[in-house]
Structure formats: C-alpha cells, structure tokens
Amino acid sequence: MIPYGRQDITESDIQAVVDVLQSEFLTQGPTVERFERRVANYCGASNALALNSSTSSLHLACLALDVGPGDIVWTSPITFVASSNCALYCGAEIDFVDIDPITYNICCDKLAEKLHVAKLKGTLPKVVIPVHLTGQSCDMEKISKLGLQYGFRIIEDASHAIGGHYNGQRVGSCKYSDICVFSFHPVKIITTGEGGMILTNSDELAVKMKHLRSHGITRDPVYMTNKDPCPWYYEQIALGFNYRMTDIQAAIGLSQLNRLDEYVSIRNQLSKRYDLLLADLPVITPFQSQNCYSSRHLYVIRLRLDVIAKSRREVFDYLREQGVGVIIHYIPIPSQPYYKDMGFSEKSYPNSLSYYNEAISLPLFPKMTQQQQDKVVSLLKEILLQ
Ligand SMILES: *Cc1c(COP(=O)(O)O)cnc(C)c1O
C-alpha cells in the first residue's frame, strides 16, 4: 500500500534518541528547551513551548485566553475534531464558520457576516481558531483586522503548516494572532512521535501556559505567594495538567528540524508534479494563494462528480483495492454524532458539505517516489475515464 502520509526517520534521528537515553534527563530537560528555542527562532516568535500534542496545545491556548463557561469559540467545520474540542474542554460553546470554496480555509466573508449578526445578537466569539488546512495559511491579515474590530482573540491551528509562509513571514510568527500551535504527529510535516508546540509573542500568555503544562506548579518566587521560599518549595497556583514533552521526543524533533525546509520543498515539488499530471482529468487540483507558501501537508483533489460517471465511493474503493492509501480530510465536525447531539448539522455549512462529498487526499510524503506518484495518477486515470 502506498500510504497517504509517512514519517521519514533517519540514522541521525535514531542517534539523537540514543544520546538522550544515555544522558541524565529523559523528560523536560535541556533538549526540550533547545527544541523550543530553535522553533521559536525559526518562526520568528518570541516564545515557544513544547507539549505532548497539538490537542493539548489547543487546550492550553484556550485556557490562557480565559476561554470558559459562557464564552463562544468559532472555527472551521473542515478540520480535525481537536480544533473544536479544545473549546468544549474549557466549558465554552463552539460554533462554525463555513469554508471558502476555493481555498477550503475558513471563509473571511462568511466570518465577517456572521460577526455582524453576532454583534447584534450579543453572541460574539471570544476566540476564533483559523485552521491552515493542508498547510496553506488562512487570510490572517483579514482575520486579525476583524479581531480588532469585534474584539476576539486568535489561535492559529497550524497543525498542518510548520515550514509554510504567509505574506513573507513564517507561519508561527504570530504576527496576526495571539497564539499558534503545531502538531508533530507522525503524518504531519515533522514528527516527535506524538507532540505539539505553542508559539506566542506574549510573555504573559507563555508563562501562563508553561504553568498549566505542568500541573499549575511553579518554583519561581516571582509567581509565588511565599516570597521567601525554602529550597524544596514549590506552589500550585493554577489547575494544570501533565502535558509535557519528553527530551526523547524533543531530540527527534530537533533532528527532524534540520530537514524541515527540504521536506516542505519536496512536498511542493511533488504537489506541482501532481498538478501537471492531473491537469486533463475531471478533478479540481489544490488552489495556491499568491501570498502563501504552503507546507503541503496534504494533496486534496475534488472530483468533478458532475462529469464523472463514478461516485466518490467507487473511486475511493478502487484506489484502495489497487494499493493506494487514499483518505478523506475531513468529515465536517458538525456531522459527528457528538456534535449533532448538541444541535449542529452539516447542512448549515453548504460549502463544507459539497467539499466533503467530492474530496479525496492523495498520497504525499517526503520519500514518495515518482514511480509511486505515477502509479497513483494512472490508477486515477483508469477509474475516472473508464
Ligand atoms: C493533527 C491535528 C490536530 C491534533 O494534533 P495532535 O498532535 O495529534 O494532537 C489538531 N488540528 C489539526 C488541524 C490536525 O490536523
């Protein structure tokens, strides 16, 4: 099976893990700090915190922005469920803004309309979570302008997007947001096994999330009530969690970071090659915005079901049977049973629904060969033109 995504682990990644295993610290030691500093410098953000996942990063980002009962958070319907679950963890309400039919990211016009109505009804969101789907940044300049106008804060779910650029800045610079999060799950751009990273230019938010990452505990007298502590003393000043990354994971991350730009470049080359090979087929290839350099986490095509004699299911099944690990990103969150029980329906988000009915993610990963890519394309040709 040609998988839809696959990590690339080298000898130097393995050696980096061995080095940590033979060192003094296995968790939250010097390697985590080095990984954080390097990602912060790479992105041009002043603070970076490594966590055990992007899901826990989103949770702490919401908590840091004081999301709680009575608050409302908005995100896109077309994303992984973690993008919206983070609001529910905090006891807040979630709502969705439909996607743009071209970029598949949150639609800024629909966002503006929905904000206008919400202001009249007194139901404005406290936080909006734009998701950089497939690694292409949302229109952050527009979203941040709306944030200033309507007074909401912004968390970028950049789980797909490390290594990408927007308006000449690296994703993660937080130029247009309060907080940005990355995922290091094995299918994402770089991996730490499991892992996530939070970036922010606010020292205050960074300190808050640092405490929450480790049980809400501090050893720094600046944040303690007891200003003259004895050497063993610590204080719990908030209700935190154990969301720490290990030094073992950070070692893989640091080593992977050396190849991040190369990975993104290969992903872009393979994507452009797909664009050319698929040009004459009844599919819509991914649109790329002029002001973005996408990290190309996913290569999503839309089937022209109006001109194809096959259903999406038939195309999907055929490719899977022939050893091509296609997959669908994503089932709209409002159509999940848990969300339906809260009263949501995917029918309220027509662009998301028609995207979902036509989308297929083709295999894309740094070690994908041209032969593998040719096989995917020729099988697709066979089933679409049959
Ligand atoms: C993968 C993913 C997450 C969750 O990442 P984990 O590191 O697995 O917790 C969140 N949001 C999006 C958009 C993702 O793709």
The ligand as an SDF file (V2000), in Angstrom:
LIG
                    3D

 15 15  0  0  0  0  0  0  0  0999 V2000
   -3.4390   16.5220   13.7330 C   0  0  0  0  0  0  0  0  0  0  0  0
   -4.2620   17.7050   14.0270 C   0  0  0  0  0  0  0  0  0  0  0  0
   -4.5490   18.1120   15.3420 C   0  0  0  0  0  0  0  0  0  0  0  0
   -4.1690   17.2990   16.5310 C   0  0  0  0  0  0  0  0  0  0  0  0
   -2.8100   17.0730   16.5890 O   0  0  0  0  0  0  0  0  0  0  0  0
   -2.2420   16.0440   17.6890 P   0  0  0  0  0  0  0  0  0  0  0  0
   -0.7840   16.4470   17.7730 O   0  0  0  0  0  0  0  0  0  0  0  0
   -2.4230   14.6870   17.1070 O   0  0  0  0  0  0  0  0  0  0  0  0
   -2.9490   16.2490   18.9430 O   0  0  0  0  0  0  0  0  0  0  0  0
   -5.2500   19.2840   15.5210 C   0  0  0  0  0  0  0  0  0  0  0  0
   -5.6880   20.0210   14.4840 N   0  0  0  0  0  0  0  0  0  0  0  0
   -5.4570   19.6450   13.2050 C   0  0  0  0  0  0  0  0  0  0  0  0
   -5.9440   20.5120   12.1040 C   0  0  0  0  0  0  0  0  0  0  0  0
   -4.7560   18.4730   12.9460 C   0  0  0  0  0  0  0  0  0  0  0  0
   -4.5660   18.0750   11.6920 O   0  0  0  0  0  0  0  0  0  0  0  0
  1  2  1  0
  2  3  1  0
  2 14  2  0
  3  4  1  0
  3 10  2  0
  4  5  1  0
  5  6  1  0
  6  7  2  0
  6  8  1  0
  6  9  1  0
 10 11  1  0
 11 12  2  0
 12 13  1  0
 12 14  1  0
 14 15  1  0
M  END
$$$$
